[in-house]
Structures are given as C-alpha cells and as structure tokens.
Amino acid sequence: MMFISEANRIDSGRYTTNSQSIQFGPWHISYDISCILPSMCSTKVVCERDNDQFCQFCIYCKELSIPHFPDMVFPKNILRLSHESGATINFNPLDALKRVSSRVEAIEVACAEAWQESRPDAGKKKQTFDWTFSTDYKGTLSDNVVVEQTDELIDFELLKQKDQILFYHDLTLFEDELHDHGISKLSVKIRVMPSYWYLLLRYFLRVDDVLVRSHETRMFHKLNTNYVLREFTAKESTAKDLNMPTSQIKEADDVIPFLPLKYKVTEKLIVNNDSNS
C-alpha cells in the first residue's frame, strides 16, 4: 500500500518546516523543507550556556571545521528513507559540509582571494580551505545498512519508461555563487514510481573560466528487492579543455554529460534485517 501525507510543524529551533511523505513497500520516504541558515547566532544567551542547547548556526560552527559556510545553507532540508527494520538513509547539508576539505587546490586559487575578501569577516586571519565547498558526500547511512561492491548496474532503460510519478521533489541542501565567480550547489531529488524509487544527489561546481566538476550519487530500489543500488561518479574538466560555449557550461544538465569520468563505483546497500535471514 502507498499513501502520501503532508504536514507543517515548528521545531524546537523555531523553524517552520513543511514535510511530505509516502509509504513504498517497506520504505517510508519523506522530506522536510525550511528556511536558510542564519548568518549569526539567534539565541546567544541560550547558546552561551553550553549545555547542548544550541541554535542551528552554533551547531554548524561547532560541528564544522571550515571557517565559512556557503551563502545559502538549508539546515532543515532533509530527505529521509526509513526502512521498516529501522535502517535509514538520509541526505542533509551538515554531513555533506563535513566532507569539505581544509585545503585549497591550486586550480581553484585563481579566484579564491577575491572570494575571501568578499566575506563579512575578511579582516580576520585567513584560514585556507576549499572555498568551492566540494564534497564527495554520498548520503548518511545507519549502522544496520551494509555496503557491498557489486557489478550490478542501475536499470536506466526502466527509468526512461513513462510511468506514473507517485512522488517527486527536488531539494537544495546548499548553494554558493562563489562571489559571482560561478556556482557551487548540492541538491537531491527523488521520484517514486509504481515499481521503484530513484534518487540523484548532485554536487555541481562551476568556477568561471577555470573548472567544472560534478559528484553524483544515484540510488535505485526496485519493489520486492531487499537492497538499494548506489552509483557514485566523479567528473571534472578545466574550462579550456571543454572547448564549449560559456552559455552551455552554466547549467549542470547541459555540461555534465560532456565531462570526462574520473571515478565510478557501484555498490549494494543491504538492510541488515534479521527477519530476512
């Protein structure tokens, strides 16, 4: 049985969150969507008590080692897939930003100084880090999800079939325009069809006239199977090597098919459910 539910709520951090969910076999699929992370502490008196009651901004400051956050972070934008066994897969911006490097690669330094000078605290001592917020985040798995290498591939021919879409959403986790030098964006979208669910987590980076990069994680689950296929691909090219019009490089869907593949891995995510053994 499948059903869709909607809800609006206000959490303890005073964020108004809209949510929607669907039941698909043993999976409960839901997303929350809310507002942008504040640029400063919103409850200073409470946060200074240091008793594990912190606003979202202070949580990010404590959990992340990077000195700056993307211009737009949506801390309550979360996609969750919960299995009836208790296993979970979720996608959230905090865990994604934890995988941003504390170093700066040479190919990205050309615009880095201009970007750092544009930040509100530019007068402070600079800390080097990957100012493009590149992340190889593939989702957050609970402990009872077992990851195995596999040669099985996602059935893209099935994905092309024009079946009824039961559930769909495209969720932005974070975005930064790199001080008008390009775009850095992480988003996740999911669609549920009568016989499967499929999602795409995409990190897309464009540093104008310098570099284009994508890290994409695809997950696919077919009804009446006990595993999820996960495919991760990393692609990258310098703008010079692409030899494409600037207008075609701006949109992820237009340029990613032309990027050379740097790395690919396909895995099975198996729910460790004792009742199935």
C-alpha positions, 0 to 999 in steps of 0.5 A: 500500500502507498499513501502520501501525507503532508504536514507543517510543524515548528521545531524546537529551533523555531523553524517552520518546516513543511514535510511530505511523505509516502509509504513504498513497500517497506520504505517510508520516504519523506522530506522536510523543507525550511528556511536558510541558515542564519548568518549569526547566532539567534539565541546567544544567551541560550547558546552561551550556556553550553549545555547542548542547547544550541541554535542551528548556526552554533551547531554548524560552527561547532560541528564544522571545521571550515571557517565559512559556510556557503551563502545559502545553507538549508539546515532543515532540508532533509530527505529521509528513507526509513526502512521498516527494520529501522535502517535509514538513509538520509541526505542533509547539508551538515554531513555533506559540509563535513566532507569539505576539505581544509585545503585549497587546490591550486586550480581553484586559487585563481579566484579564491582571494577575491572570494575571501575578501568578499566575506563579512569577516575578511579582516580576520586571519585567513584560514585556507580551505576549499572555498568551492565547498566540494564534497564527495558526500554520498548520503548518511547511512545507519549502522544496520545498512551494509555496503557491498561492491557489486557489478550490478548496474542501475536499470536506466532503460526502466527509468526512461519508461513513462510511468506514473510519478507517485512522488517527486521533489527536488531539494537544495541542501546548499548553494554558493555563487562563489562571489559571482565567480560561478556556482557551487550547489548540492541538491537531491531529488527523488521520484517514486514510481509504481515499481521503484524509487530513484534518487540523484544527489548532485554536487555541481561546481562551476568556477568561471573560466577555470573548472567544472566538476560534478559528484553524483550519487544515484540510488535505485530500489526496485519493489520486492528487492531487499537492497538499494543500488548506489552509483557514485561518479566523479567528473571534472574538466578545466574550462579550456579543455571543454572547448564549449560555449560559456552559455552551455557550461552554466547549467549542470544538465547541459555540461555534465554529460560532456565531462570526462569520468574520473571515478565510478563505483557501484555498490549494494546497500543491504538492510541488515534485517534479521527477519530476512535471514 
